[in-house]
Amino acid sequence: MLALLLVEYLVSAAIHDSRHVLGIAPDERDAFVMLLGNAVIFVVLMHAKDMSYRDLLHPSSSSIASTAVLIVPLVALLMPALLLIAGATTELLESLLPLSRWEEQAFDRMMSGSLPAIVATCLLAPVLEEMLFRGIILRAFLLQYPRWAAIWSSALIFGFAHMNVYQFVVASMIGVLLGWLYERTRSLIPCIALHGLYNAAATVSSATARAGDVAFGANAEEWVLAGMAATASMAMLLRLLRPSRASRRDDASAP
């Protein structure tokens, strides 16, 4: 994480110094910094671990097609409930800890709806962050710690990486779900799908309502429908991704 922050800082400083020559807008700069910074870190890590991108993205014995067809639609059903919970949580935090002007400007730029911001938020962030936090960090934790300790630890690091208390809480909660999905599927495909769908839905919602409004303006009926969809989805996911007996024995014997 420190190496990534350092690389992104150096790239951002270089672009800032040459911004007039390159003609790069602030939202374009953010997307480029994210892409180049993560690329440098991943090249080094992949070389050091002698890993292929196939090993990183989908180390599961199941096929990519079966994982996408069976798991991704169920993940999509979780989206309404996640948005409602995240919206309500964010508004509560903002009522307790009002946003500073700098934070408002940062969130406005992130959710501006410009093409570079959409690419960075809905495409680059889901792919790159899942590769780092689930594909590398959580994968390493699962080799060393009991699965729930590994999942929660990686989720808290994921939340901390957002560098503000508002996203920390929401990202940590979603990070637990993402970590559980990865631990059960051993694939980044459903994790990237959930992350991308959530960011895309949040971006669309922010275009029609002030960012942070309670549950994005949802009423009781929408909460009920979202809860029903999430309950059905989780029931199916728990059934499909039930750990084997051997896996349960290994987890029970872990220190």
N, C-alpha and C positions, 0 to 999 in steps of 0.2 A: 504493500500500500504506500509506504513512504517512497519507494523507488518510482511508483507510478505518479505520485504527486510531484516529485522532483522533475521527472521527464516532462509532464504536462506543463509545469511552470516554465521550464526552459523553452519549450516549443511556443508557449503563449508569449513569453518575453521576446523571442525572435520575431514572431509575427507582429507583435505590437510595434516593434522598432521599424518594421518594414511595411506597415499597413498602408501607408500612403502610396507606396510604389506598387504593391500587390492589389490594392483596391478591394480589400477584404472587409466586409461588414462584420459587426460584432457577433451576430448569430452564425455567420459562416466561419468565423474564427473559432467559436466554441466547438462546432462540429469537427473542424479540422484538427484541433488540439486533442479532442477525445480520440479520434481515429488514429492519429500518428502516435500519440502517447501510448495507447494500448498496443499498437502494432509493435513498437520497440520492446515493450515488456514481454509480449507473447513470443516474439522471435527468440529472445534470450531464454525464456523459460522452456519453450519447446525444444530448443537445441540442447539445453542442459539436461532435460529429462528424456531426450531421444524419443519424443512423442510425435505422432502424426495428428493432423486435425481430425481424422476419423476416430482416433483414440480419445481425443478430448471431447468431441461433440456427442459421440454415441458409442460408449464402451459396452453397451448392453449386448447380450446374446440375441435379443429380439431384433427383428428388422426395423429399419427406420420407418418403412411404410406402415407396418402394423402399429407401431407406437403412435405415429401421426394420426392414423385413422381411428384408433380405439381411444386414445387418451386426450388428444387436443380438443375434440368437440365437447368432452366433459369438462375440460378446463375452461372453455368458453362460457359454459353455463354458470361458472362461479363469478363471472365478471360483474353482473349487476350488484350482487351482495358486497363484493369487494369495494366497488365504487361508493356504495352507500356508507359502509363502515369507515372507509378512508375519508370521505367528505365530512362525516359527523365528527370523527376524531380530529381532523385538521381544524375545523371550526372551534372545537373546544380548546385546542391548544392556542389558537390565535386569540381567543377571548381571554385566556389566562396570560399569554405572552404576546402582546401585539407585535406585528411585523415592523421592523425598522424600514426606513425608506430604501436603504440599500437592498434589503431582502425583497421588498415589493418589486423593485426594478429587476432583480435577478429572476424572480418568478414570472414577471410579465414577459421578459425576454425569452424565457424557457417555453412559455405557452403562447408565444406571439402568433403562431399559425403560419409563419413564413416557411418557405420550402426548406432552408437549411435547418431551422429549428425542428421541423417535423421529422426530417431525416435523422437528426441527432437523437431526438427523443423517442421516436417510434421504431427506428431501425437500428442505428448504431448502438445506442445504450442497451437495449435488450440483448443483442448478440454479444457485445463486448463484455458487459457486466456479468452475464451468465457464464461466459467462458472463464472469467476470473473468479467470481465468488462461488459458483457451484462447480465448475469444471476443474478448477485448480485448488482453491482454498478448502471447500467442503470435501472434495475428493481426498485431499491429504488428511483432513481431520478425521474422516471416517476410517482411515487406516490406523489411527492412533487412539481414538476415544470412543466411548459408547455412542450409539447413533444419535440419541436425543441431545447429548452434550455437544456433539459435533454440529448438529443442525442449529441449535440455539446460538452457539458461539459464532458460526459463520453468518447467521442472520443479524446478530448484533454488529458484527464488523461491516456487513452490508449497509445497515442503517447508519453507522458512524461515518461511512464513506461519503454520505450525502452532505455532511458538514453543516447541518442545521437541525434544530430540535424537532421541527415540524415534519420533515421528511424522515428523520431518524425513527420516530415512533411508527409511522405508517410503513416505511421500508423494512423495519425489523419484523413487523407482523407478517407482511407479505413474504419476507425472507424465510420465515419458518415454513410457510406453505411451499415455497419454491424448493427449500431444502428437503422437505419430506418427499416432494415429487421426484427430485433427483435421486434420493436414497432408495426409493421404491423402484424407479424405472431405469436408473443408471443411464440416463439420457438427458441431454440438454434441450432436446426438441420440445417437450411440453413446457419446460421452464422458459425458453425463449418465447414460445407462443403466449403463455400467460403474461409474461413481462411486457411483451409488445402490445398485446390486446389491452392491457391495463393502461399503459402509457397513451395509446391511441384514443381510448375511450375518455381518459382524463383530459386530453388535448381537445377533443371534440366538445366535451362538456364545458370546458373553460371558455370556449368560443361563444357559448350561448348564455352563460351565467358567470357571475363574478367568482373567481377562483376562491375556494374555501367556503362557499355557501353550504349550509347544512344539507348533507346528502344530495347535493346538486339539485335542490328544490323538490325532493321526492316527498310523496304523501304516504299515508299508512298503507294504501293498497299496493303501491310499488314496493314498499318494504316487505309486505307479505309475499308477493309474487317472487321477489328476489330471494327471499328466504326459502321458499319452496324449491326454486330452481337449484339453489346451492345445496340444500339438503339431499335432493335427488342425485345431484352430481357427486357429492361426497360419498353417498351410499354406494354408488356404482364404482367410484374410484377405490374405495376401501375393499370392495369385493374383488375387483380386477387386480389390485396391487397388494393383496394379502401376502404377508411374508411367509416364506416356507418354514417348515418346522426346524430345518437346519439353521436357518437365519435367526429364528427366535432363540435357539439354544446358544448360538454364538454370541448374541446380544446379551443374554442372561449371564453368560460366563465372563463377559468383558469386565475389566476392573472399573 
